[in-house]
Amino acid sequence: MGTHILAAAAAAPAAKSSSSSSLLLIILVFAVLMIFMFRSQRRRKQQAQNTQSQIMNGTRIRTVHGIYGTVVDSDDRNVMVEVAPGVKIKMLRQAVGAVVPDDEPDGLHPTMQAFEEPDMGADTSDQSSSKPEDRSDLSA
């Protein structure tokens, strides 16, 4: 019986070092993962700052919310963006998501079709002159 106790005592430190080395491995993997995440976040932030510093008057931009426009005035903190003829909005410089190339009209890819507004001048007299349907079946 005494030999079983000595064998168990000798095996215990080996099991303890095995669990500590696997814990150390998990911590090491987590640390490496965090380093890569911080590096990619720092790189994205640097790219955004470079894009925002390139903005000058006349630059076509897309905001982070998807609004396309042309910068008409800017300072260190804000930009004035013309989103339609005569319509200007003031926004923070950080809201600029990307600079849109001049060969891309209104931010659309060349294969995409522009949004077409419905023809409001169409003749709708046929619809208005027709009598409304009898809905007496709906009353209680």
C-alpha positions as a Markdown table, in Angstrom:
| # | Residue | x | y | z |
|---|---|---|---|---|
| 1 | Met | 0.0 | 0.0 | 0.0 |
| 2 | Gly | 2.9 | 2.4 | 0.7 |
| 3 | Thr | 4.2 | 2.0 | -2.8 |
| 4 | His | 0.9 | 3.1 | -4.3 |
| 5 | Ile | 1.1 | 6.3 | -2.3 |
| 6 | Leu | 4.7 | 6.9 | -3.4 |
| 7 | Ala | 3.7 | 6.3 | -7.1 |
| 8 | Ala | 0.8 | 8.7 | -6.8 |
| 9 | Ala | 2.9 | 11.4 | -5.2 |
| 10 | Ala | 5.5 | 11.0 | -8.0 |
| 11 | Ala | 2.9 | 11.3 | -10.7 |
| 12 | Ala | 1.1 | 14.4 | -9.2 |
| 13 | Pro | 3.8 | 17.0 | -10.2 |
| 14 | Ala | 3.9 | 15.7 | -13.8 |
| 15 | Ala | 0.1 | 16.3 | -14.1 |
| 16 | Lys | 0.4 | 19.7 | -12.5 |
| 17 | Ser | 3.1 | 20.8 | -15.0 |
| 18 | Ser | 1.0 | 19.5 | -17.9 |
| 19 | Ser | -2.0 | 21.6 | -16.9 |
| 20 | Ser | 0.1 | 24.7 | -16.3 |
| 21 | Ser | 1.8 | 24.4 | -19.7 |
| 22 | Ser | -1.6 | 24.1 | -21.4 |
| 23 | Leu | -2.8 | 27.1 | -19.5 |
| 24 | Leu | 0.3 | 29.0 | -20.6 |
| 25 | Leu | -0.3 | 28.0 | -24.2 |
| 26 | Ile | -3.9 | 29.3 | -24.0 |
| 27 | Ile | -2.7 | 32.6 | -22.6 |
| 28 | Leu | 0.0 | 32.9 | -25.3 |
| 29 | Val | -2.5 | 32.2 | -28.1 |
| 30 | Phe | -4.8 | 34.8 | -26.6 |
| 31 | Ala | -2.0 | 37.4 | -26.4 |
| 32 | Val | -1.0 | 36.9 | -30.0 |
| 33 | Leu | -4.6 | 37.2 | -31.1 |
| 34 | Met | -5.0 | 40.5 | -29.2 |
| 35 | Ile | -1.8 | 41.9 | -30.7 |
| 36 | Phe | -3.1 | 41.2 | -34.2 |
| 37 | Met | -6.4 | 42.7 | -33.5 |
| 38 | Phe | -4.8 | 45.9 | -32.1 |
| 39 | Arg | -2.5 | 46.2 | -35.1 |
| 40 | Ser | -5.4 | 45.9 | -37.6 |
| 41 | Gln | -7.5 | 48.4 | -35.7 |
| 42 | Arg | -4.5 | 50.8 | -35.6 |
| 43 | Arg | -4.0 | 50.3 | -39.4 |
| 44 | Arg | -7.7 | 51.1 | -40.1 |
| 45 | Lys | -7.6 | 54.2 | -38.0 |
| 46 | Gln | -4.5 | 55.4 | -39.7 |
| 47 | Gln | -6.1 | 54.8 | -43.2 |
| 48 | Ala | -9.2 | 56.8 | -42.1 |
| 49 | Gln | -7.0 | 59.7 | -40.9 |
| 50 | Asn | -5.1 | 59.7 | -44.2 |
| 51 | Thr | -8.4 | 59.8 | -46.1 |
| 52 | Gln | -9.8 | 62.6 | -44.0 |
| 53 | Ser | -6.6 | 64.6 | -44.3 |
| 54 | Gln | -6.7 | 64.4 | -48.2 |
| 55 | Ile | -10.1 | 66.1 | -48.3 |
| 56 | Met | -10.0 | 69.5 | -50.0 |
| 57 | Asn | -12.7 | 71.7 | -51.6 |
| 58 | Gly | -14.1 | 70.1 | -54.6 |
| 59 | Thr | -13.4 | 66.5 | -53.5 |
| 60 | Arg | -16.2 | 64.0 | -54.0 |
| 61 | Ile | -16.8 | 61.9 | -50.9 |
| 62 | Arg | -19.0 | 59.2 | -49.4 |
| 63 | Thr | -19.8 | 59.5 | -45.8 |
| 64 | Val | -19.8 | 56.5 | -43.4 |
| 65 | His | -23.6 | 56.6 | -43.6 |
| 66 | Gly | -23.7 | 56.3 | -47.4 |
| 67 | Ile | -24.3 | 60.0 | -48.4 |
| 68 | Tyr | -22.5 | 61.1 | -51.5 |
| 69 | Gly | -21.5 | 64.7 | -52.0 |
| 70 | Thr | -18.9 | 67.3 | -52.9 |
| 71 | Val | -16.9 | 69.2 | -50.3 |
| 72 | Val | -17.5 | 72.9 | -50.7 |
| 73 | Asp | -15.8 | 74.2 | -47.5 |
| 74 | Ser | -13.7 | 72.7 | -44.8 |
| 75 | Asp | -11.7 | 73.4 | -41.7 |
| 76 | Asp | -9.8 | 71.3 | -39.2 |
| 77 | Arg | -12.9 | 69.8 | -37.6 |
| 78 | Asn | -15.9 | 70.1 | -40.0 |
| 79 | Val | -16.7 | 69.9 | -43.7 |
| 80 | Met | -19.5 | 71.5 | -45.6 |
| 81 | Val | -20.8 | 68.9 | -48.1 |
| 82 | Glu | -23.1 | 69.7 | -51.1 |
| 83 | Val | -25.3 | 66.7 | -51.5 |
| 84 | Ala | -27.6 | 68.2 | -54.2 |
| 85 | Pro | -27.5 | 71.5 | -56.1 |
| 86 | Gly | -28.1 | 74.1 | -53.4 |
| 87 | Val | -28.4 | 71.6 | -50.5 |
| 88 | Lys | -25.4 | 71.8 | -48.2 |
| 89 | Ile | -24.9 | 69.9 | -44.9 |
| 90 | Lys | -22.3 | 70.5 | -42.3 |
| 91 | Met | -20.7 | 67.4 | -40.8 |
| 92 | Leu | -17.7 | 66.3 | -38.8 |
| 93 | Arg | -14.6 | 65.4 | -40.8 |
| 94 | Gln | -14.6 | 61.9 | -39.1 |
| 95 | Ala | -17.9 | 61.2 | -40.9 |
| 96 | Val | -16.1 | 61.0 | -44.3 |
| 97 | Gly | -15.8 | 57.3 | -45.2 |
| 98 | Ala | -14.1 | 57.4 | -48.6 |
| 99 | Val | -13.1 | 59.7 | -51.4 |
| 100 | Val | -15.1 | 58.8 | -54.5 |
| 101 | Pro | -13.2 | 58.8 | -57.8 |
| 102 | Asp | -14.4 | 61.3 | -60.5 |
| 103 | Asp | -15.1 | 58.6 | -63.0 |
| 104 | Glu | -17.7 | 57.0 | -60.7 |
| 105 | Pro | -20.9 | 59.2 | -61.2 |
| 106 | Asp | -22.9 | 59.7 | -58.0 |
| 107 | Gly | -21.1 | 56.9 | -56.3 |
| 108 | Leu | -22.6 | 54.2 | -58.6 |
| 109 | His | -20.5 | 51.5 | -60.1 |
| 110 | Pro | -20.6 | 51.7 | -63.9 |
| 111 | Thr | -22.6 | 48.5 | -64.2 |
| 112 | Met | -25.4 | 49.8 | -61.8 |
| 113 | Gln | -28.3 | 51.8 | -63.0 |
| 114 | Ala | -29.2 | 55.1 | -61.4 |
| 115 | Phe | -32.3 | 55.4 | -59.4 |
| 116 | Glu | -35.1 | 56.7 | -61.5 |
| 117 | Glu | -37.9 | 58.8 | -60.0 |
| 118 | Pro | -41.4 | 57.9 | -60.8 |
| 119 | Asp | -43.1 | 60.1 | -63.4 |
| 120 | Met | -45.3 | 62.4 | -61.4 |
| 121 | Gly | -46.7 | 64.1 | -64.5 |
| 122 | Ala | -48.3 | 61.0 | -65.8 |
| 123 | Asp | -52.0 | 61.2 | -66.5 |
| 124 | Thr | -53.9 | 59.7 | -63.5 |
| 125 | Ser | -57.3 | 60.9 | -64.5 |
| 126 | Asp | -58.5 | 57.4 | -65.2 |
| 127 | Gln | -57.9 | 56.4 | -61.6 |
| 128 | Ser | -59.5 | 59.4 | -60.0 |
| 129 | Ser | -62.7 | 59.3 | -62.3 |
| 130 | Ser | -63.5 | 55.7 | -61.5 |
| 131 | Lys | -66.1 | 55.2 | -58.8 |
| 132 | Pro | -65.0 | 53.7 | -55.5 |
| 133 | Glu | -66.0 | 50.1 | -55.0 |
| 134 | Asp | -69.0 | 49.3 | -52.9 |
| 135 | Arg | -67.6 | 48.2 | -49.5 |
| 136 | Ser | -71.0 | 47.7 | -47.7 |
| 137 | Asp | -70.0 | 44.0 | -47.2 |
| 138 | Leu | -67.3 | 45.2 | -44.7 |
| 139 | Ser | -69.7 | 47.0 | -42.4 |
| 140 | Ala | -70.9 | 45.2 | -39.3 |
